[in-house]
Amino acid sequence: MRFLHTMIRVGDLDKSIKFYTEVMGLKLNRKNDYPGGKFTLAFLGTEDQPEILELTHNWDTDSYDLGAGYGHIAFAVEDIYAACEKIAGGGGKVVRPPGPMKHGTT
């Protein structure tokens, strides 16, 4: 088994693509409209993993409630403090300060 990608439904596709490309450093590799289903898919990734993130925009939906079932997206970075500053400065939300995870290994 191997990891394919994580999918997130987004209300503002352009804003989401801008965040993941300009702030998180991913590359937009593919974007397709599906008029019959009224949705657009955008796949972003890195050189080694070109499609690690799928952004799904349903044309008739402006926002989503992530609900209790949503987990996280994990990124490895050289400097967690600098990364958190960049994320917050780019419009992202850092929900907890960097540091060791309870019951985790990072």
N, C-alpha and C positions, 0 to 999 in steps of 0.2 A: 504494500500500500504506500502511496505517496500523497503528499499534500497538493491540492490543485489550486484552490483560491478561497477567499472569504468574500461573501456577498453582503452588501449593505444597500438597503433601499434609501434613496435620497430625494428630498423635495426640490432641491435646486442643484441640478447636475453641473452646470457651469461653475458655480461657486465651489462645489465639492471637488471637481477636477482641478481647479486652480489651487485649492488647499493641498491636495495630495501631490501635485506636481511641483509647485513653488515652495511649499513649506516642508513637505516630507521627502521630496527628492525623487518621487516615482515618475515614470514616463508613461504617457498615454499611448498605448499600443494599438488600440482598436476601439472604435465607437460605431455602433450600428443602431439605426432606427427600425422599429418593427410596427409599421402603421396598422397592420391587422390586429395586433394585440395592444396598441396604443402605449408602447413603452420603448425606452432606449437603454441599451447596455453599453457601458464603457469599461474596458479592461485596462488596468494599470499595473506596472511592475518594474522590475529592475532588468539589467542586462542578462543576469543569470536566471531570473524567474520573471518572464515577461507578462504573466497574467496571474499575479497573486491577489489582486483586489478587483472585484466586479462591483461596479456601481450601477444599480438599477433605478431608473427614473420612470415611474408610471405617470403618464401625461395628465391624468385627472386627479393626481394627489399632490398637495403642496407640502405636507409634513407627515411625520410618522412618530408614533410612540414606540420606542424600542422594546418596551415590555421587560418582564422579568427573565425571559429566556435568553436575552442577548448577553454575550460574554465580553470578549475583547478582541482587539487586533494587537499582536505582539510584534515589535520591531527591536532589533539589536542596534545599539548606537555606541559610539566611542565615548561620548561625554553626556550622561543623562541630564545633568543640570543645564548644559547648553541646549540640549534638545528640548527640554521642557520650556525654556525661555523662548526658543524659536517657535514652538507650537503655540504658546500663549500669545506671542507677538503676531503670529499669522492668523489669529482668529479662532484657534482651537481652544479646547477647555481641558486643562490638566486637573483631573478630579481628585488627585491625592498627590502630595509632594513625593519626590523621588526618595527611595530608600529601600531597605530590605522588605520583602513581602512576608507577611505572616503565613506560615505553612508553605512557603515557596523556596526556590533555590536562587533567586536573583534579587 
